[in-house]
Amino acid sequence: MTALPAYITPDQIASHFGINERTVREKAKALGLSRKIGKKVFLLEGDVHQLMEACLECPSSSQKEAGSIITEAPLTVDSYAEVQKRLTKRERNGSRRKSKRRHGNVVSMDRGQI
């Protein structure tokens, strides 16, 4: 009989690194690394290494592009005014709440003493 390959569950990975199990499951599923039999999910030893490599990569596109974030020239008065205009809150054009209408007259039911 052949030996079973080494495996680890997302719960074990999560507790080892101190992260949420759901995060491990979602990341492994997104990468196509998780295996599932019934309701049990597990990863093989090679899958864990691929998961760790994928987590080393920076998902932000800002790190991938080289260059400065400083613009070549300062903003002019006109462009500053345009930016300010764009960022200020605009008044809503929607309809305003209408006050409740009064329905009929209120008649007292008190008959007094007879």
PDB file as gemmi writes it, atoms N, CA and C in Angstrom:
CRYST1    1.000    1.000    1.000  90.00  90.00  90.00 P 1                      
ATOM      1  N   MET A   1       0.848  -1.180   0.000  1.00  0.00           N  
ATOM      2  CA  MET A   1       0.000   0.000   0.000  1.00  0.00           C  
ATOM      3  C   MET A   1       0.888   1.235   0.000  1.00  0.00           C  
ATOM      4  N   THR A   2       0.572   2.197  -0.867  1.00  0.00           N  
ATOM      5  CA  THR A   2       1.367   3.413  -0.946  1.00  0.00           C  
ATOM      6  C   THR A   2       0.960   4.392   0.140  1.00  0.00           C  
ATOM      7  N   ALA A   3       1.911   5.200   0.547  1.00  0.00           N  
ATOM      8  CA  ALA A   3       1.660   6.188   1.597  1.00  0.00           C  
ATOM      9  C   ALA A   3       0.875   7.357   1.024  1.00  0.00           C  
ATOM     10  N   LEU A   4       0.024   7.908   1.826  1.00  0.00           N  
ATOM     11  CA  LEU A   4      -0.752   9.079   1.412  1.00  0.00           C  
ATOM     12  C   LEU A   4       0.153  10.306   1.377  1.00  0.00           C  
ATOM     13  N   PRO A   5      -0.094  11.231   0.452  1.00  0.00           N  
ATOM     14  CA  PRO A   5       0.721  12.441   0.419  1.00  0.00           C  
ATOM     15  C   PRO A   5       0.450  13.318   1.643  1.00  0.00           C  
ATOM     16  N   ALA A   6       1.446  14.088   2.025  1.00  0.00           N  
ATOM     17  CA  ALA A   6       1.285  14.977   3.177  1.00  0.00           C  
ATOM     18  C   ALA A   6       0.267  16.058   2.837  1.00  0.00           C  
ATOM     19  N   TYR A   7      -0.624  16.313   3.756  1.00  0.00           N  
ATOM     20  CA  TYR A   7      -1.655  17.331   3.532  1.00  0.00           C  
ATOM     21  C   TYR A   7      -1.813  18.165   4.785  1.00  0.00           C  
ATOM     22  N   ILE A   8      -2.489  19.296   4.610  1.00  0.00           N  
ATOM     23  CA  ILE A   8      -2.776  20.189   5.722  1.00  0.00           C  
ATOM     24  C   ILE A   8      -4.126  20.851   5.451  1.00  0.00           C  
ATOM     25  N   THR A   9      -4.862  21.132   6.487  1.00  0.00           N  
ATOM     26  CA  THR A   9      -6.172  21.752   6.336  1.00  0.00           C  
ATOM     27  C   THR A   9      -6.047  23.275   6.424  1.00  0.00           C  
ATOM     28  N   PRO A  10      -6.998  24.001   5.857  1.00  0.00           N  
ATOM     29  CA  PRO A  10      -6.975  25.469   5.968  1.00  0.00           C  
ATOM     30  C   PRO A  10      -7.009  25.940   7.421  1.00  0.00           C  
ATOM     31  N   ASP A  11      -7.668  25.185   8.286  1.00  0.00           N  
ATOM     32  CA  ASP A  11      -7.724  25.532   9.704  1.00  0.00           C  
ATOM     33  C   ASP A  11      -6.328  25.483  10.324  1.00  0.00           C  
ATOM     34  N   GLN A  12      -5.542  24.469   9.974  1.00  0.00           N  
ATOM     35  CA  GLN A  12      -4.186  24.347  10.507  1.00  0.00           C  
ATOM     36  C   GLN A  12      -3.290  25.475   9.990  1.00  0.00           C  
ATOM     37  N   ILE A  13      -3.439  25.815   8.719  1.00  0.00           N  
ATOM     38  CA  ILE A  13      -2.647  26.912   8.152  1.00  0.00           C  
ATOM     39  C   ILE A  13      -3.011  28.224   8.839  1.00  0.00           C  
ATOM     40  N   ALA A  14      -4.314  28.450   9.011  1.00  0.00           N  
ATOM     41  CA  ALA A  14      -4.790  29.691   9.631  1.00  0.00           C  
ATOM     42  C   ALA A  14      -4.293  29.822  11.061  1.00  0.00           C  
ATOM     43  N   SER A  15      -4.368  28.755  11.828  1.00  0.00           N  
ATOM     44  CA  SER A  15      -3.911  28.828  13.225  1.00  0.00           C  
ATOM     45  C   SER A  15      -2.396  29.002  13.295  1.00  0.00           C  
ATOM     46  N   HIS A  16      -1.664  28.419  12.346  1.00  0.00           N  
ATOM     47  CA  HIS A  16      -0.203  28.552  12.330  1.00  0.00           C  
ATOM     48  C   HIS A  16       0.214  30.003  12.068  1.00  0.00           C  
ATOM     49  N   PHE A  17      -0.454  30.676  11.144  1.00  0.00           N  
ATOM     50  CA  PHE A  17      -0.094  32.044  10.790  1.00  0.00           C  
ATOM     51  C   PHE A  17      -0.913  33.096  11.529  1.00  0.00           C  
ATOM     52  N   GLY A  18      -1.909  32.666  12.293  1.00  0.00           N  
ATOM     53  CA  GLY A  18      -2.725  33.607  13.057  1.00  0.00           C  
ATOM     54  C   GLY A  18      -3.652  34.433  12.185  1.00  0.00           C  
ATOM     55  N   ILE A  19      -4.200  33.803  11.159  1.00  0.00           N  
ATOM     56  CA  ILE A  19      -5.139  34.486  10.272  1.00  0.00           C  
ATOM     57  C   ILE A  19      -6.457  33.731  10.255  1.00  0.00           C  
ATOM     58  N   ASN A  20      -7.429  34.277   9.577  1.00  0.00           N  
ATOM     59  CA  ASN A  20      -8.755  33.681   9.523  1.00  0.00           C  
ATOM     60  C   ASN A  20      -8.768  32.486   8.558  1.00  0.00           C  
ATOM     61  N   GLU A  21      -9.426  31.421   8.947  1.00  0.00           N  
ATOM     62  CA  GLU A  21      -9.529  30.227   8.106  1.00  0.00           C  
ATOM     63  C   GLU A  21     -10.230  30.538   6.789  1.00  0.00           C  
ATOM     64  N   ARG A  22     -11.218  31.402   6.843  1.00  0.00           N  
ATOM     65  CA  ARG A  22     -11.961  31.756   5.634  1.00  0.00           C  
ATOM     66  C   ARG A  22     -11.044  32.417   4.600  1.00  0.00           C  
ATOM     67  N   THR A  23     -10.111  33.233   5.082  1.00  0.00           N  
ATOM     68  CA  THR A  23      -9.158  33.887   4.190  1.00  0.00           C  
ATOM     69  C   THR A  23      -8.314  32.850   3.468  1.00  0.00           C  
ATOM     70  N   VAL A  24      -7.853  31.851   4.202  1.00  0.00           N  
ATOM     71  CA  VAL A  24      -7.038  30.791   3.606  1.00  0.00           C  
ATOM     72  C   VAL A  24      -7.855  30.020   2.575  1.00  0.00           C  
ATOM     73  N   ARG A  25      -9.088  29.662   2.932  1.00  0.00           N  
ATOM     74  CA  ARG A  25      -9.944  28.920   1.999  1.00  0.00           C  
ATOM     75  C   ARG A  25     -10.199  29.707   0.707  1.00  0.00           C  
ATOM     76  N   GLU A  26     -10.536  30.989   0.852  1.00  0.00           N  
ATOM     77  CA  GLU A  26     -10.844  31.808  -0.317  1.00  0.00           C  
ATOM     78  C   GLU A  26      -9.628  31.990  -1.213  1.00  0.00           C  
ATOM     79  N   LYS A  27      -8.465  32.236  -0.613  1.00  0.00           N  
ATOM     80  CA  LYS A  27      -7.247  32.438  -1.401  1.00  0.00           C  
ATOM     81  C   LYS A  27      -6.870  31.138  -2.119  1.00  0.00           C  
ATOM     82  N   ALA A  28      -6.947  30.011  -1.425  1.00  0.00           N  
ATOM     83  CA  ALA A  28      -6.611  28.724  -2.033  1.00  0.00           C  
ATOM     84  C   ALA A  28      -7.593  28.377  -3.152  1.00  0.00           C  
ATOM     85  N   LYS A  29      -8.855  28.670  -2.935  1.00  0.00           N  
ATOM     86  CA  LYS A  29      -9.863  28.382  -3.956  1.00  0.00           C  
ATOM     87  C   LYS A  29      -9.653  29.263  -5.184  1.00  0.00           C  
ATOM     88  N   ALA A  30      -9.335  30.542  -4.961  1.00  0.00           N  
ATOM     89  CA  ALA A  30      -9.109  31.473  -6.064  1.00  0.00           C  
ATOM     90  C   ALA A  30      -7.908  31.043  -6.910  1.00  0.00           C  
ATOM     91  N   LEU A  31      -6.914  30.444  -6.267  1.00  0.00           N  
ATOM     92  CA  LEU A  31      -5.715  29.996  -6.978  1.00  0.00           C  
ATOM     93  C   LEU A  31      -5.875  28.582  -7.535  1.00  0.00           C  
ATOM     94  N   GLY A  32      -6.983  27.925  -7.186  1.00  0.00           N  
ATOM     95  CA  GLY A  32      -7.212  26.557  -7.656  1.00  0.00           C  
ATOM     96  C   GLY A  32      -6.337  25.533  -6.963  1.00  0.00           C  
ATOM     97  N   LEU A  33      -5.978  25.804  -5.710  1.00  0.00           N  
ATOM     98  CA  LEU A  33      -5.063  24.928  -4.985  1.00  0.00           C  
ATOM     99  C   LEU A  33      -5.762  23.977  -4.020  1.00  0.00           C  
ATOM    100  N   SER A  34      -6.962  24.310  -3.596  1.00  0.00           N  
ATOM    101  CA  SER A  34      -7.623  23.489  -2.581  1.00  0.00           C  
ATOM    102  C   SER A  34      -8.236  22.239  -3.203  1.00  0.00           C  
ATOM    103  N   ARG A  35      -8.254  21.187  -2.426  1.00  0.00           N  
ATOM    104  CA  ARG A  35      -8.880  19.923  -2.814  1.00  0.00           C  
ATOM    105  C   ARG A  35     -10.055  19.709  -1.867  1.00  0.00           C  
ATOM    106  N   LYS A  36     -11.108  19.090  -2.371  1.00  0.00           N  
ATOM    107  CA  LYS A  36     -12.291  18.915  -1.550  1.00  0.00           C  
ATOM    108  C   LYS A  36     -12.838  17.516  -1.740  1.00  0.00           C  
ATOM    109  N   ILE A  37     -13.062  16.836  -0.633  1.00  0.00           N  
ATOM    110  CA  ILE A  37     -13.730  15.538  -0.620  1.00  0.00           C  
ATOM    111  C   ILE A  37     -14.875  15.666   0.371  1.00  0.00           C  
ATOM    112  N   GLY A  38     -16.089  15.613  -0.142  1.00  0.00           N  
ATOM    113  CA  GLY A  38     -17.251  15.839   0.723  1.00  0.00           C  
ATOM    114  C   GLY A  38     -17.240  17.281   1.189  1.00  0.00           C  
ATOM    115  N   LYS A  39     -17.258  17.461   2.506  1.00  0.00           N  
ATOM    116  CA  LYS A  39     -17.196  18.798   3.073  1.00  0.00           C  
ATOM    117  C   LYS A  39     -15.790  19.158   3.531  1.00  0.00           C  
ATOM    118  N   LYS A  40     -14.870  18.221   3.453  1.00  0.00           N  
ATOM    119  CA  LYS A  40     -13.507  18.439   3.933  1.00  0.00           C  
ATOM    120  C   LYS A  40     -12.645  19.068   2.848  1.00  0.00           C  
ATOM    121  N   VAL A  41     -11.968  20.146   3.204  1.00  0.00           N  
ATOM    122  CA  VAL A  41     -11.068  20.846   2.300  1.00  0.00           C  
ATOM    123  C   VAL A  41      -9.657  20.661   2.833  1.00  0.00           C  
ATOM    124  N   PHE A  42      -8.716  20.394   1.924  1.00  0.00           N  
ATOM    125  CA  PHE A  42      -7.329  20.245   2.339  1.00  0.00           C  
ATOM    126  C   PHE A  42      -6.408  20.679   1.219  1.00  0.00           C  
ATOM    127  N   LEU A  43      -5.147  20.890   1.565  1.00  0.00           N  
ATOM    128  CA  LEU A  43      -4.127  21.275   0.600  1.00  0.00           C  
ATOM    129  C   LEU A  43      -2.960  20.310   0.723  1.00  0.00           C  
ATOM    130  N   LEU A  44      -2.348  20.003  -0.405  1.00  0.00           N  
ATOM    131  CA  LEU A  44      -1.163  19.160  -0.395  1.00  0.00           C  
ATOM    132  C   LEU A  44       0.054  20.031  -0.108  1.00  0.00           C  
ATOM    133  N   GLU A  45       1.170  19.389   0.187  1.00  0.00           N  
ATOM    134  CA  GLU A  45       2.381  20.120   0.566  1.00  0.00           C  
ATOM    135  C   GLU A  45       2.793  21.118  -0.522  1.00  0.00           C  
ATOM    136  N   GLY A  46       2.752  20.694  -1.770  1.00  0.00           N  
ATOM    137  CA  GLY A  46       3.102  21.592  -2.870  1.00  0.00           C  
ATOM    138  C   GLY A  46       2.133  22.757  -3.004  1.00  0.00           C  
ATOM    139  N   ASP A  47       0.861  22.499  -2.705  1.00  0.00           N  
ATOM    140  CA  ASP A  47      -0.157  23.550  -2.750  1.00  0.00           C  
ATOM    141  C   ASP A  47       0.133  24.642  -1.727  1.00  0.00           C  
ATOM    142  N   VAL A  48       0.612  24.229  -0.556  1.00  0.00           N  
ATOM    143  CA  VAL A  48       0.907  25.194   0.506  1.00  0.00           C  
ATOM    144  C   VAL A  48       2.048  26.101   0.059  1.00  0.00           C  
ATOM    145  N   HIS A  49       3.059  25.532  -0.587  1.00  0.00           N  
ATOM    146  CA  HIS A  49       4.178  26.346  -1.073  1.00  0.00           C  
ATOM    147  C   HIS A  49       3.707  27.334  -2.141  1.00  0.00           C  
ATOM    148  N   GLN A  50       2.829  26.902  -3.034  1.00  0.00           N  
ATOM    149  CA  GLN A  50       2.292  27.804  -4.067  1.00  0.00           C  
ATOM    150  C   GLN A  50       1.443  28.910  -3.440  1.00  0.00           C  
ATOM    151  N   LEU A  51       0.681  28.560  -2.405  1.00  0.00           N  
ATOM    152  CA  LEU A  51      -0.143  29.541  -1.698  1.00  0.00           C  
ATOM    153  C   LEU A  51       0.745  30.600  -1.053  1.00  0.00           C  
ATOM    154  N   MET A  52       1.838  30.169  -0.436  1.00  0.00           N  
ATOM    155  CA  MET A  52       2.754  31.100   0.215  1.00  0.00           C  
ATOM    156  C   MET A  52       3.425  32.004  -0.822  1.00  0.00           C  
ATOM    157  N   GLU A  53       3.802  31.458  -1.965  1.00  0.00           N  
ATOM    158  CA  GLU A  53       4.411  32.258  -3.028  1.00  0.00           C  
ATOM    159  C   GLU A  53       3.431  33.305  -3.555  1.00  0.00           C  
ATOM    160  N   ALA A  54       2.173  32.909  -3.702  1.00  0.00           N  
ATOM    161  CA  ALA A  54       1.154  33.841  -4.193  1.00  0.00           C  
ATOM    162  C   ALA A  54       0.914  34.968  -3.195  1.00  0.00           C  
ATOM    163  N   CYS A  55       1.059  34.677  -1.910  1.00  0.00           N  
ATOM    164  CA  CYS A  55       0.839  35.695  -0.887  1.00  0.00           C  
ATOM    165  C   CYS A  55       2.010  36.671  -0.802  1.00  0.00           C  
ATOM    166  N   LEU A  56       3.173  36.305  -1.332  1.00  0.00           N  
ATOM    167  CA  LEU A  56       4.322  37.200  -1.323  1.00  0.00           C  
ATOM    168  C   LEU A  56       4.172  38.317  -2.338  1.00  0.00           C  
ATOM    169  N   GLU A  57       3.438  38.061  -3.415  1.00  0.00           N  
ATOM    170  CA  GLU A  57       3.254  39.047  -4.461  1.00  0.00           C  
ATOM    171  C   GLU A  57       2.362  40.168  -3.965  1.00  0.00           C  
ATOM    172  N   CYS A  58       2.704  41.363  -4.325  1.00  0.00           N  
ATOM    173  CA  CYS A  58       1.917  42.530  -3.937  1.00  0.00           C  
ATOM    174  C   CYS A  58       0.744  42.673  -4.901  1.00  0.00           C  
ATOM    175  N   PRO A  59      -0.502  42.648  -4.416  1.00  0.00           N  
ATOM    176  CA  PRO A  59      -1.646  42.763  -5.306  1.00  0.00           C  
ATOM    177  C   PRO A  59      -1.856  44.172  -5.843  1.00  0.00           C  
ATOM    178  N   SER A  60      -1.194  45.155  -5.238  1.00  0.00           N  
ATOM    179  CA  SER A  60      -1.395  46.539  -5.643  1.00  0.00           C  
ATOM    180  C   SER A  60      -0.661  46.841  -6.939  1.00  0.00           C  
ATOM    181  N   SER A  61      -1.331  47.512  -7.848  1.00  0.00           N  
ATOM    182  CA  SER A  61      -0.694  47.885  -9.103  1.00  0.00           C  
ATOM    183  C   SER A  61       0.261  49.059  -8.902  1.00  0.00           C  
ATOM    184  N   SER A  62       0.152  49.752  -7.776  1.00  0.00           N  
ATOM    185  CA  SER A  62       1.006  50.912  -7.545  1.00  0.00           C  
ATOM    186  C   SER A  62       2.459  50.506  -7.353  1.00  0.00           C  
ATOM    187  N   GLN A  63       2.706  49.309  -6.826  1.00  0.00           N  
ATOM    188  CA  GLN A  63       4.071  48.849  -6.610  1.00  0.00           C  
ATOM    189  C   GLN A  63       4.712  48.339  -7.890  1.00  0.00           C  
ATOM    190  N   LYS A  64       3.916  47.959  -8.858  1.00  0.00           N  
ATOM    191  CA  LYS A  64       4.434  47.379 -10.091  1.00  0.00           C  
ATOM    192  C   LYS A  64       4.960  48.447 -11.037  1.00  0.00           C  
ATOM    193  N   GLU A  65       4.409  49.633 -10.951  1.00  0.00           N  
ATOM    194  CA  GLU A  65       4.820  50.696 -11.850  1.00  0.00           C  
ATOM    195  C   GLU A  65       5.897  51.534 -11.185  1.00  0.00           C  
ATOM    196  N   ALA A  66       6.967  51.763 -11.908  1.00  0.00           N  
ATOM    197  CA  ALA A  66       8.042  52.593 -11.387  1.00  0.00           C  
ATOM    198  C   ALA A  66       7.768  54.038 -11.773  1.00  0.00           C  
ATOM    199  N   GLY A  67       8.275  54.925 -10.982  1.00  0.00           N  
ATOM    200  CA  GLY A  67       8.123  56.337 -11.314  1.00  0.00           C  
ATOM    201  C   GLY A  67       7.687  57.134 -10.115  1.00  0.00           C  
ATOM    202  N   SER A  68       7.708  58.414 -10.290  1.00  0.00           N  
ATOM    203  CA  SER A  68       7.370  59.320  -9.214  1.00  0.00           C  
ATOM    204  C   SER A  68       5.891  59.681  -9.272  1.00  0.00           C  
ATOM    205  N   ILE A  69       5.340  59.975  -8.114  1.00  0.00           N  
ATOM    206  CA  ILE A  69       3.943  60.413  -8.082  1.00  0.00           C  
ATOM    207  C   ILE A  69       3.848  61.927  -8.116  1.00  0.00           C  
ATOM    208  N   ILE A  70       4.971  62.603  -8.129  1.00  0.00           N  
ATOM    209  CA  ILE A  70       4.989  64.058  -8.158  1.00  0.00           C  
ATOM    210  C   ILE A  70       4.765  64.501  -9.597  1.00  0.00           C  
ATOM    211  N   THR A  71       3.891  65.481  -9.766  1.00  0.00           N  
ATOM    212  CA  THR A  71       3.616  65.971 -11.113  1.00  0.00           C  
ATOM    213  C   THR A  71       4.758  66.852 -11.575  1.00  0.00           C  
ATOM    214  N   GLU A  72       4.858  67.019 -12.863  1.00  0.00           N  
ATOM    215  CA  GLU A  72       5.949  67.809 -13.424  1.00  0.00           C  
ATOM    216  C   GLU A  72       5.816  69.286 -13.076  1.00  0.00           C  
ATOM    217  N   ALA A  73       4.592  69.789 -13.095  1.00  0.00           N  
ATOM    218  CA  ALA A  73       4.388  71.207 -12.813  1.00  0.00           C  
ATOM    219  C   ALA A  73       3.336  71.357 -11.730  1.00  0.00           C  
ATOM    220  N   PRO A  74       3.444  72.403 -10.919  1.00  0.00           N  
ATOM    221  CA  PRO A  74       2.415  72.610  -9.893  1.00  0.00           C  
ATOM    222  C   PRO A  74       1.084  72.968 -10.545  1.00  0.00           C  
ATOM    223  N   LEU A  75       0.023  72.783  -9.774  1.00  0.00           N  
ATOM    224  CA  LEU A  75      -1.307  73.116 -10.280  1.00  0.00           C  
ATOM    225  C   LEU A  75      -1.432  74.608 -10.513  1.00  0.00           C  
ATOM    226  N   THR A  76      -2.074  74.960 -11.585  1.00  0.00           N  
ATOM    227  CA  THR A  76      -2.345  76.369 -11.837  1.00  0.00           C  
ATOM    228  C   THR A  76      -3.611  76.756 -11.098  1.00  0.00           C  
ATOM    229  N   VAL A  77      -3.883  78.026 -11.027  1.00  0.00           N  
ATOM    230  CA  VAL A  77      -5.070  78.510 -10.325  1.00  0.00           C  
ATOM    231  C   VAL A  77      -6.322  77.950 -10.989  1.00  0.00           C  
ATOM    232  N   ASP A  78      -6.327  77.914 -12.319  1.00  0.00           N  
ATOM    233  CA  ASP A  78      -7.492  77.407 -13.037  1.00  0.00           C  
ATOM    234  C   ASP A  78      -7.726  75.934 -12.746  1.00  0.00           C  
ATOM    235  N   SER A  79      -6.667  75.129 -12.771  1.00  0.00           N  
ATOM    236  CA  SER A  79      -6.846  73.690 -12.531  1.00  0.00           C  
ATOM    237  C   SER A  79      -7.221  73.429 -11.084  1.00  0.00           C  
ATOM    238  N   TYR A  80      -6.703  74.264 -10.148  1.00  0.00           N  
ATOM    239  CA  TYR A  80      -7.071  74.114  -8.747  1.00  0.00           C  
ATOM    240  C   TYR A  80      -8.557  74.392  -8.566  1.00  0.00           C  
ATOM    241  N   ALA A  81      -9.056  75.416  -9.231  1.00  0.00           N  
ATOM    242  CA  ALA A  81     -10.473  75.763  -9.143  1.00  0.00           C  
ATOM    243  C   ALA A  81     -11.334  74.624  -9.701  1.00  0.00           C  
ATOM    244  N   GLU A  82     -10.879  73.994 -10.783  1.00  0.00           N  
ATOM    245  CA  GLU A  82     -11.617  72.876 -11.359  1.00  0.00           C  
ATOM    246  C   GLU A  82     -11.679  71.699 -10.387  1.00  0.00           C  
ATOM    247  N   VAL A  83     -10.545  71.412  -9.752  1.00  0.00           N  
ATOM    248  CA  VAL A  83     -10.504  70.311  -8.789  1.00  0.00           C  
ATOM    249  C   VAL A  83     -11.400  70.623  -7.607  1.00  0.00           C  
ATOM    250  N   GLN A  84     -11.328  71.840  -7.114  1.00  0.00           N  
ATOM    251  CA  GLN A  84     -12.157  72.232  -5.977  1.00  0.00           C  
ATOM    252  C   GLN A  84     -13.636  72.136  -6.324  1.00  0.00           C  
ATOM    253  N   LYS A  85     -13.999  72.550  -7.516  1.00  0.00           N  
ATOM    254  CA  LYS A  85     -15.391  72.495  -7.963  1.00  0.00           C  
ATOM    255  C   LYS A  85     -15.874  71.041  -8.033  1.00  0.00           C  
ATOM    256  N   ARG A  86     -14.999  70.158  -8.515  1.00  0.00           N  
ATOM    257  CA  ARG A  86     -15.360  68.750  -8.642  1.00  0.00           C  
ATOM    258  C   ARG A  86     -15.542  68.079  -7.279  1.00  0.00           C  
ATOM    259  N   LEU A  87     -14.750  68.502  -6.295  1.00  0.00           N  
ATOM    260  CA  LEU A  87     -14.780  67.845  -4.996  1.00  0.00           C  
ATOM    261  C   LEU A  87     -15.812  68.410  -4.026  1.00  0.00           C  
ATOM    262  N   THR A  88     -16.367  69.588  -4.313  1.00  0.00           N  
ATOM    263  CA  THR A  88     -17.373  70.151  -3.417  1.00  0.00           C  
ATOM    264  C   THR A  88     -18.696  69.436  -3.622  1.00  0.00           C  
ATOM    265  N   LYS A  89     -19.450  69.363  -2.545  1.00  0.00           N  
ATOM    266  CA  LYS A  89     -20.739  68.676  -2.611  1.00  0.00           C  
ATOM    267  C   LYS A  89     -21.721  69.485  -3.432  1.00  0.00           C  
ATOM    268  N   ARG A  90     -22.435  68.774  -4.249  1.00  0.00           N  
ATOM    269  CA  ARG A  90     -23.466  69.415  -5.058  1.00  0.00           C  
ATOM    270  C   ARG A  90     -24.813  69.228  -4.387  1.00  0.00           C  
ATOM    271  N   GLU A  91     -25.688  70.171  -4.645  1.00  0.00           N  
ATOM    272  CA  GLU A  91     -27.023  70.079  -4.082  1.00  0.00           C  
ATOM    273  C   GLU A  91     -27.807  69.009  -4.837  1.00  0.00           C  
ATOM    274  N   ARG A  92     -28.578  68.267  -4.109  1.00  0.00           N  
ATOM    275  CA  ARG A  92     -29.374  67.213  -4.740  1.00  0.00           C  
ATOM    276  C   ARG A  92     -30.501  67.809  -5.559  1.00  0.00           C  
ATOM    277  N   ASN A  93     -30.771  67.163  -6.674  1.00  0.00           N  
ATOM    278  CA  ASN A  93     -31.855  67.614  -7.538  1.00  0.00           C  
ATOM    279  C   ASN A  93     -33.151  66.860  -7.288  1.00  0.00           C  
ATOM    280  N   GLY A  94     -33.123  65.864  -6.427  1.00  0.00           N  
ATOM    281  CA  GLY A  94     -34.292  65.027  -6.201  1.00  0.00           C  
ATOM    282  C   GLY A  94     -35.425  65.774  -5.520  1.00  0.00           C  
ATOM    283  N   SER A  95     -36.576  65.153  -5.489  1.00  0.00           N  
ATOM    284  CA  SER A  95     -37.735  65.786  -4.858  1.00  0.00           C  
ATOM    285  C   SER A  95     -37.559  65.798  -3.350  1.00  0.00           C  
ATOM    286  N   ARG A  96     -38.122  66.791  -2.740  1.00  0.00           N  
ATOM    287  CA  ARG A  96     -38.029  66.919  -1.289  1.00  0.00           C  
ATOM    288  C   ARG A  96     -39.218  66.237  -0.655  1.00  0.00           C  
ATOM    289  N   ARG A  97     -39.081  65.919   0.615  1.00  0.00           N  
ATOM    290  CA  ARG A  97     -40.183  65.280   1.332  1.00  0.00           C  
ATOM    291  C   ARG A  97     -41.365  66.231   1.418  1.00  0.00           C  
ATOM    292  N   LYS A  98     -42.513  65.694   1.216  1.00  0.00           N  
ATOM    293  CA  LYS A  98     -43.732  66.494   1.301  1.00  0.00           C  
ATOM    294  C   LYS A  98     -44.338  66.293   2.680  1.00  0.00           C  
ATOM    295  N   SER A  99     -44.878  67.366   3.219  1.00  0.00           N  
ATOM    296  CA  SER A  99     -45.495  67.255   4.529  1.00  0.00           C  
ATOM    297  C   SER A  99     -46.771  66.422   4.423  1.00  0.00           C  
ATOM    298  N   LYS A 100     -47.124  65.803   5.531  1.00  0.00           N  
ATOM    299  CA  LYS A 100     -48.334  64.978   5.533  1.00  0.00           C  
ATOM    300  C   LYS A 100     -49.564  65.862   5.408  1.00  0.00           C  
ATOM    301  N   ARG A 101     -50.458  65.420   4.579  1.00  0.00           N  
ATOM    302  CA  ARG A 101     -51.701  66.171   4.398  1.00  0.00           C  
ATOM    303  C   ARG A 101     -52.652  65.850   5.546  1.00  0.00           C  
ATOM    304  N   ARG A 102     -53.428  66.826   5.886  1.00  0.00           N  
ATOM    305  CA  ARG A 102     -54.414  66.602   6.932  1.00  0.00           C  
ATOM    306  C   ARG A 102     -55.668  66.027   6.284  1.00  0.00           C  
ATOM    307  N   HIS A 103     -56.184  64.988   6.894  1.00  0.00           N  
ATOM    308  CA  HIS A 103     -57.367  64.319   6.341  1.00  0.00           C  
ATOM    309  C   HIS A 103     -58.588  64.612   7.211  1.00  0.00           C  
ATOM    310  N   GLY A 104     -59.476  65.446   6.715  1.00  0.00           N  
ATOM    311  CA  GLY A 104     -60.757  65.681   7.382  1.00  0.00           C  
ATOM    312  C   GLY A 104     -60.648  66.433   8.692  1.00  0.00           C  
ATOM    313  N   ASN A 105     -61.758  66.513   9.383  1.00  0.00           N  
ATOM    314  CA  ASN A 105     -61.831  67.190  10.670  1.00  0.00           C  
ATOM    315  C   ASN A 105     -61.850  66.171  11.780  1.00  0.00           C  
ATOM    316  N   VAL A 106     -61.285  66.548  12.906  1.00  0.00           N  
ATOM    317  CA  VAL A 106     -61.305  65.678  14.074  1.00  0.00           C  
ATOM    318  C   VAL A 106     -62.520  66.055  14.892  1.00  0.00           C  
ATOM    319  N   VAL A 107     -63.342  65.054  15.218  1.00  0.00           N  
ATOM    320  CA  VAL A 107     -64.559  65.292  15.977  1.00  0.00           C  
ATOM    321  C   VAL A 107     -64.380  64.664  17.347  1.00  0.00           C  
ATOM    322  N   SER A 108     -64.658  65.429  18.373  1.00  0.00           N  
ATOM    323  CA  SER A 108     -64.533  64.928  19.726  1.00  0.00           C  
ATOM    324  C   SER A 108     -65.662  63.957  20.025  1.00  0.00           C  
ATOM    325  N   MET A 109     -65.370  62.859  20.664  1.00  0.00           N  
ATOM    326  CA  MET A 109     -66.376  61.853  21.001  1.00  0.00           C  
ATOM    327  C   MET A 109     -66.878  62.035  22.425  1.00  0.00           C  
ATOM    328  N   ASP A 110     -66.369  63.038  23.114  1.00  0.00           N  
ATOM    329  CA  ASP A 110     -66.776  63.282  24.495  1.00  0.00           C  
ATOM    330  C   ASP A 110     -68.157  63.919  24.487  1.00  0.00           C  
ATOM    331  N   ARG A 111     -69.121  63.261  25.146  1.00  0.00           N  
ATOM    332  CA  ARG A 111     -70.490  63.767  25.137  1.00  0.00           C  
ATOM    333  C   ARG A 111     -70.766  64.673  26.346  1.00  0.00           C  
ATOM    334  N   GLY A 112     -69.880  64.650  27.246  1.00  0.00           N  
ATOM    335  CA  GLY A 112     -70.127  65.456  28.445  1.00  0.00           C  
ATOM    336  C   GLY A 112     -71.110  64.734  29.358  1.00  0.00           C  
ATOM    337  N   GLN A 113     -71.643  65.434  30.322  1.00  0.00           N  
ATOM    338  CA  GLN A 113     -72.601  64.824  31.232  1.00  0.00           C  
ATOM    339  C   GLN A 113     -74.015  65.061  30.739  1.00  0.00           C  
ATOM    340  N   ILE A 114     -74.804  64.032  30.731  1.00  0.00           N  
ATOM    341  CA  ILE A 114     -76.177  64.150  30.273  1.00  0.00           C  
ATOM    342  C   ILE A 114     -77.118  63.951  31.433  1.00  0.00           C  
TER     343      ILE A 114                                                      
END                                                                             
